[in-house]
Amino acid sequence: MEFNSDIHDKIDSYILGELNGEELLAFENEIASNQELAEEVNSQKELIDIINEHYQKIELKNKLDKFHSELNIKKLKPKREKRYLRSIFTISIAASIALLVSFSFMYFSGWFEYGKRVNTYTKLNNKLNDLSTTQKSIWEILITSDDEKEVKPAYPSGTSFVISSNGYLATNYHVVRNVDSIIIVNQLDSLVKFKAKLVYKDIKFDLAILQVIDTNFKSFKTTPYIFNKNYADLGEYVYTLGYSKEKIVFGEGSVSSSTGYKEDTIAYQISIPVNPGNSGGPLIDVNGNILGVISGKHSDKSGATFAIKSKYLLMLIDSISNDSAFSSPVLSKYNKIKWLKRKDQIKKFKPFVYKVEVYK
């Protein structure tokens, strides 16, 4: 099957992580149901990976050459001089070998076909600029002491919330997709920070389950809320908590549609405006129950925000319970905040809502 340029543009956007929310879900559903499209996506991803690897190695070699020429050995601390020189030499050798392997591989993979993807090259330009920034950080790490190093999370981050006292949290899959490490942070009076990992996911529903793996972690307190398994009524009051800023942010509105993007039945449309960082946060009903998971907004619909219904999150949680490789999530059985005023509900919620910092 021949695909038109619009499909190739959509594939490029998908591979480069430019799709999100309902648009991402819709395209992944299309891939799952169309074998030829899936093969085309895999083929184009392989091509982009080859180009990426090629330019990365060239960029690294050029940076190393420049660094070597500008390096002033006298400025390095005496105790660390040998270690840095050894590191630089090792990286140089590795880069040279990688370049040779990369050139050989690309030759036998059909270099002559690259001209067919001119549009892909253009979209890769931004990615290559990001690569340049990443390579620059290598030199900073080489000449910076351990005490001076500061690793910044990838942007944008997201939000998660506790679902089980024994260390499980829920968020969106797109928040933690293709990341190297995950840190969850709660910005209360005292900073609470733990390492976590992705243990379960459902790409179709854009849901993910995280588990705390930090050695300092004991357990969460029992959550004061439970899940609302029923469908919300049109116009029902809802609110959300999320980390679109450093401090937690409250938003309120109502259910404006019982379906999501393009009448997708897995999500609600709500009238709460959201910003980057809100993804993965809880959608909460008037009684303080979890009604859904915020999955973001769609660029085609101004002000339209979507939330995956709690029914699908509970299905994912059940999958963990049935998997012997994991300890079963311990869900709260009672809502302890139903009769509280809104401000008091929020106070009870805040210790269980965490910012998700991802590192790539």
C-alpha positions as CSV (number, residue, x, y, z in Angstrom):
1,M,0.0,0.0,0.0
2,E,1.3,3.5,-0.9
3,F,0.9,6.1,1.9
4,N,0.5,9.8,1.1
5,S,2.6,12.6,2.6
6,D,0.0,13.4,5.3
7,I,0.4,9.8,6.7
8,H,4.2,10.1,6.6
9,D,3.9,13.5,8.5
10,K,1.7,11.8,11.1
11,I,4.2,8.9,11.4
12,D,7.1,11.4,11.8
13,S,5.2,13.2,14.5
14,Y,4.4,9.9,16.3
15,I,8.0,8.7,16.2
16,L,9.4,12.1,17.4
17,G,6.9,12.1,20.3
18,E,4.9,15.1,19.1
19,L,1.5,13.4,19.5
20,N,-0.1,13.3,22.9
21,G,-3.4,12.7,24.6
22,E,-6.3,11.6,22.4
23,E,-4.5,12.2,19.2
24,L,-1.8,9.8,20.3
25,L,-4.3,7.1,21.4
26,A,-6.2,7.4,18.1
27,F,-3.0,6.9,16.0
28,E,-1.8,4.0,18.1
29,N,-5.2,2.3,17.7
30,E,-4.9,2.8,13.9
31,I,-1.4,1.2,14.0
32,A,-2.7,-1.7,16.0
33,S,-5.5,-2.4,13.4
34,N,-3.5,-1.8,10.3
35,Q,-0.6,-4.2,9.7
36,E,0.8,-2.3,6.7
37,L,0.7,1.0,8.6
38,A,2.5,-0.7,11.5
39,E,5.2,-2.0,9.1
40,E,5.6,1.5,7.6
41,V,6.0,3.0,11.1
42,N,8.7,0.4,12.0
43,S,10.5,1.0,8.7
44,Q,10.5,4.8,9.1
45,K,11.6,4.5,12.8
46,E,14.6,2.3,11.8
47,L,15.5,4.9,9.2
48,I,15.3,7.7,11.7
49,D,17.3,5.7,14.2
50,I,20.1,5.2,11.7
51,I,20.2,8.9,10.8
52,N,20.1,9.8,14.5
53,E,23.0,7.5,15.3
54,H,25.0,8.7,12.4
55,Y,24.7,12.4,13.3
56,Q,25.2,11.7,17.0
57,K,28.5,10.0,16.4
58,I,29.7,12.7,14.0
59,E,28.6,15.4,16.5
60,L,30.4,13.6,19.3
61,K,33.6,13.3,17.3
62,N,33.6,17.0,16.4
63,K,32.9,18.0,19.9
64,L,35.7,15.8,21.2
65,D,38.1,17.2,18.6
66,K,37.2,20.7,19.6
67,F,37.5,19.9,23.3
68,H,40.9,18.3,22.9
69,S,42.2,21.4,21.0
70,E,40.9,23.8,23.7
71,L,41.7,21.8,26.7
72,N,44.0,23.4,29.2
73,I,45.4,20.6,31.4
74,K,46.7,23.0,34.0
75,K,43.1,24.1,34.9
76,L,42.1,20.5,35.9
77,K,42.4,19.6,39.6
78,P,45.6,17.5,40.2
79,K,43.7,14.7,41.9
80,R,41.4,14.2,39.0
81,E,43.7,14.9,36.0
82,K,44.5,11.3,35.2
83,R,40.9,10.2,35.5
84,Y,39.7,12.8,33.1
85,L,42.4,12.2,30.6
86,R,41.6,8.5,30.7
87,S,37.9,9.2,30.3
88,I,38.4,11.5,27.4
89,F,40.8,9.0,25.7
90,T,38.3,6.2,26.2
91,I,35.4,8.2,24.8
92,S,37.5,9.2,21.8
93,I,38.4,5.6,21.0
94,A,34.8,4.5,21.5
95,A,33.5,7.3,19.2
96,S,35.9,6.4,16.5
97,I,34.9,2.7,16.5
98,A,31.2,3.6,16.6
99,L,31.6,5.9,13.6
100,L,33.2,3.1,11.6
101,V,30.5,0.7,12.6
102,S,27.8,3.2,11.8
103,F,29.2,4.0,8.3
104,S,29.5,0.3,7.5
105,F,25.9,-0.4,8.7
106,M,24.4,2.5,6.8
107,Y,26.2,1.5,3.6
108,F,24.6,-2.0,3.6
109,S,21.2,-0.7,4.8
110,G,20.6,1.2,1.7
111,W,22.0,4.8,2.1
112,F,20.7,5.6,-1.4
113,E,17.1,5.5,-0.1
114,Y,17.6,8.5,2.3
115,G,16.5,10.9,-0.4
116,K,13.0,9.6,-0.1
117,R,12.6,11.0,3.3
118,V,13.5,14.7,2.9
119,N,10.6,15.7,5.0
120,T,11.8,13.4,7.8
121,Y,15.2,15.2,7.7
122,T,13.6,18.6,8.3
123,K,11.7,17.3,11.3
124,L,14.9,15.8,12.7
125,N,16.5,19.2,12.7
126,N,15.0,20.1,16.1
127,K,16.1,16.7,17.5
128,L,19.6,17.3,16.3
129,N,19.7,20.7,18.1
130,D,18.6,18.9,21.3
131,L,21.5,16.5,20.7
132,S,23.9,19.4,20.5
133,T,22.8,20.6,23.9
134,T,23.1,17.1,25.3
135,Q,26.7,16.7,24.0
136,K,27.6,20.0,25.5
137,S,26.6,18.6,28.9
138,I,29.2,15.9,28.5
139,W,32.1,18.4,28.7
140,E,30.5,20.1,31.7
141,I,30.3,16.7,33.5
142,L,33.9,15.9,32.7
143,I,35.3,19.1,34.3
144,T,32.7,19.5,37.1
145,S,33.2,18.0,40.5
146,D,30.6,15.5,41.8
147,D,29.4,18.1,44.3
148,E,28.8,20.6,41.6
149,K,26.8,18.4,39.2
150,E,23.2,19.1,38.8
151,V,20.9,16.9,36.7
152,K,17.8,18.6,35.5
153,P,14.6,16.6,34.6
154,A,13.4,16.4,31.0
155,Y,10.5,18.8,30.2
156,P,7.6,18.6,30.5
157,S,7.1,16.6,33.6
158,G,3.7,15.2,34.8
159,T,1.6,14.3,37.8
160,S,0.9,11.0,39.5
161,F,-1.3,10.0,42.5
162,V,-1.1,7.2,45.0
163,I,-3.4,4.2,44.4
164,S,-2.0,1.8,46.9
165,S,-0.3,2.1,50.3
166,N,2.4,-0.4,49.3
167,G,4.1,1.9,46.8
168,Y,2.0,2.1,43.6
169,L,1.0,5.3,41.8
170,A,-1.0,6.0,38.6
171,T,-0.1,8.4,35.8
172,N,-0.3,8.7,32.0
173,Y,1.9,6.4,29.8
174,H,3.0,9.3,27.6
175,V,4.5,11.0,30.7
176,V,6.9,8.2,31.4
177,R,7.4,6.7,27.9
178,N,11.0,6.1,26.8
179,V,12.6,7.5,29.9
180,D,15.7,6.3,31.7
181,S,14.7,7.1,35.3
182,I,11.7,8.5,37.2
183,I,11.6,10.6,40.4
184,I,8.3,11.4,42.2
185,V,8.2,14.5,44.3
186,N,5.7,15.9,46.7
187,Q,6.0,19.6,47.4
188,L,4.6,19.9,50.9
189,D,6.1,21.7,53.9
190,S,9.1,19.3,53.6
191,L,10.2,17.9,50.3
192,V,9.4,14.2,49.8
193,K,11.3,12.6,46.9
194,F,11.5,8.9,45.8
195,K,12.8,6.9,42.9
196,A,10.2,5.0,41.0
197,K,9.9,2.7,37.9
198,L,7.3,1.9,35.3
199,V,5.9,-1.5,36.1
200,Y,2.6,-1.7,34.1
201,K,1.2,0.2,31.2
202,D,-1.7,0.3,28.8
203,I,-0.7,2.2,25.7
204,K,-4.2,2.1,24.2
205,F,-5.7,3.9,27.3
206,D,-2.5,6.0,27.9
207,L,-2.2,4.7,31.5
208,A,0.8,3.6,33.5
209,I,1.4,2.3,37.0
210,L,4.6,3.3,38.8
211,Q,6.1,1.6,41.8
212,V,8.4,3.2,44.3
213,I,11.8,1.5,44.4
214,D,13.6,3.9,46.7
215,T,15.5,2.2,49.6
216,N,14.2,4.9,52.0
217,F,10.6,4.2,51.2
218,K,8.5,2.3,53.8
219,S,4.9,2.8,52.6
220,F,2.3,5.4,51.9
221,K,-0.4,6.0,54.3
222,T,-3.8,4.5,53.4
223,T,-5.5,6.8,50.9
224,P,-8.5,8.7,52.2
225,Y,-10.2,8.4,48.8
226,I,-11.6,5.5,46.7
227,F,-12.5,5.1,43.0
228,N,-15.8,6.1,41.5
229,K,-16.7,3.1,39.3
230,N,-19.9,4.7,38.0
231,Y,-20.1,7.0,35.0
232,A,-20.3,10.8,35.8
233,D,-23.3,12.8,34.7
234,L,-23.2,15.6,32.3
235,G,-22.6,18.8,34.2
236,E,-21.3,17.1,37.3
237,Y,-18.9,19.1,39.4
238,V,-15.3,17.9,39.2
239,Y,-11.8,19.2,40.2
240,T,-8.2,18.2,39.8
241,L,-4.8,18.6,41.4
242,G,-1.6,18.6,39.4
243,Y,1.9,19.9,39.0
244,S,1.8,22.4,36.2
245,K,4.0,24.6,38.5
246,E,6.5,23.7,41.2
247,K,3.7,23.9,43.8
248,I,0.5,21.8,43.4
249,V,-2.3,23.5,41.4
250,F,-6.1,23.2,41.9
251,G,-8.5,23.4,39.0
252,E,-12.3,23.0,39.0
253,G,-15.1,22.7,36.4
254,S,-17.6,20.2,35.2
255,V,-18.1,17.2,32.9
256,S,-18.9,18.7,29.6
257,S,-19.2,15.4,27.6
258,S,-19.4,11.8,28.5
259,T,-17.0,11.0,25.6
260,G,-13.6,12.1,24.7
261,Y,-11.8,13.1,21.4
262,K,-13.8,12.0,18.3
263,E,-16.5,10.4,20.6
264,D,-14.0,8.1,22.3
265,T,-15.9,6.3,25.1
266,I,-12.8,5.7,27.2
267,A,-12.6,9.4,28.3
268,Y,-14.6,12.3,29.6
269,Q,-14.3,15.8,28.2
270,I,-14.1,18.3,31.1
271,S,-14.2,22.1,31.3
272,I,-11.0,22.5,33.4
273,P,-8.1,24.2,31.6
274,V,-4.8,22.3,32.0
275,N,-1.2,23.0,31.2
276,P,1.9,20.9,30.7
277,G,2.5,19.0,33.9
278,N,-1.2,18.3,34.6
279,S,-1.1,15.0,32.7
280,G,-1.5,12.0,35.0
281,G,-3.3,13.9,37.8
282,P,-6.5,12.7,39.4
283,L,-9.9,13.8,38.3
284,I,-12.0,14.1,41.5
285,D,-15.8,14.2,42.0
286,V,-17.7,16.2,44.5
287,N,-17.4,13.5,47.2
288,G,-13.6,13.2,46.8
289,N,-13.6,10.0,44.8
290,I,-11.2,9.3,41.9
291,L,-13.3,9.7,38.7
292,G,-10.5,9.5,36.2
293,V,-7.0,10.4,35.1
294,I,-6.2,13.7,33.3
295,S,-4.7,12.9,29.9
296,G,-4.2,16.4,28.6
297,K,-5.9,18.6,26.1
298,H,-6.3,18.5,22.3
299,S,-4.9,21.3,20.1
300,D,-7.9,21.1,17.8
301,K,-10.3,21.9,20.6
302,S,-9.7,25.1,22.4
303,G,-10.2,24.7,26.1
304,A,-11.1,21.0,25.8
305,T,-9.5,18.7,28.4
306,F,-9.8,14.9,28.5
307,A,-9.6,12.4,31.4
308,I,-9.4,8.6,31.1
309,K,-12.3,7.1,33.1
310,S,-11.4,5.3,36.3
311,K,-12.9,2.1,35.0
312,Y,-9.9,1.6,32.7
313,L,-7.4,2.4,35.5
314,L,-9.0,-0.3,37.7
315,M,-8.7,-2.8,34.9
316,L,-4.9,-2.1,34.8
317,I,-4.7,-2.4,38.6
318,D,-6.4,-5.8,38.4
319,S,-3.8,-6.9,35.9
320,I,-1.1,-6.3,38.5
321,S,-3.1,-8.2,41.1
322,N,-3.2,-11.2,38.8
323,D,0.5,-11.1,38.1
324,S,2.5,-13.2,40.5
325,A,5.7,-11.1,39.7
326,F,4.3,-8.2,41.7
327,S,2.8,-7.6,45.1
328,S,-0.9,-6.9,44.8
329,P,-1.9,-3.2,45.2
330,V,-3.7,-2.5,48.5
331,L,-6.6,-0.2,47.6
332,S,-8.5,1.8,50.3
333,K,-12.0,0.5,50.8
334,Y,-13.4,3.6,52.5
335,N,-13.8,7.2,51.5
336,K,-12.8,9.3,54.6
337,I,-13.3,12.7,53.0
338,K,-16.8,12.5,51.5
339,W,-18.4,14.9,54.0
340,L,-15.5,17.4,54.2
341,K,-15.5,20.9,52.7
342,R,-13.6,21.3,49.4
343,K,-10.6,22.9,51.0
344,D,-10.4,20.2,53.6
345,Q,-10.7,17.5,51.0
346,I,-7.8,19.0,49.1
347,K,-5.6,19.1,52.3
348,K,-6.2,15.4,52.7
349,F,-5.4,14.8,49.0
350,K,-2.2,16.8,48.7
351,P,0.1,14.2,50.5
352,F,-0.9,11.6,47.9
353,V,-0.4,13.6,44.7
354,Y,3.2,13.6,43.3
355,K,5.0,15.5,40.6
356,V,6.7,13.1,38.1
357,E,10.2,14.1,37.1
358,V,11.6,12.1,34.1
359,Y,15.1,11.9,33.0
360,K,16.2,10.9,29.5
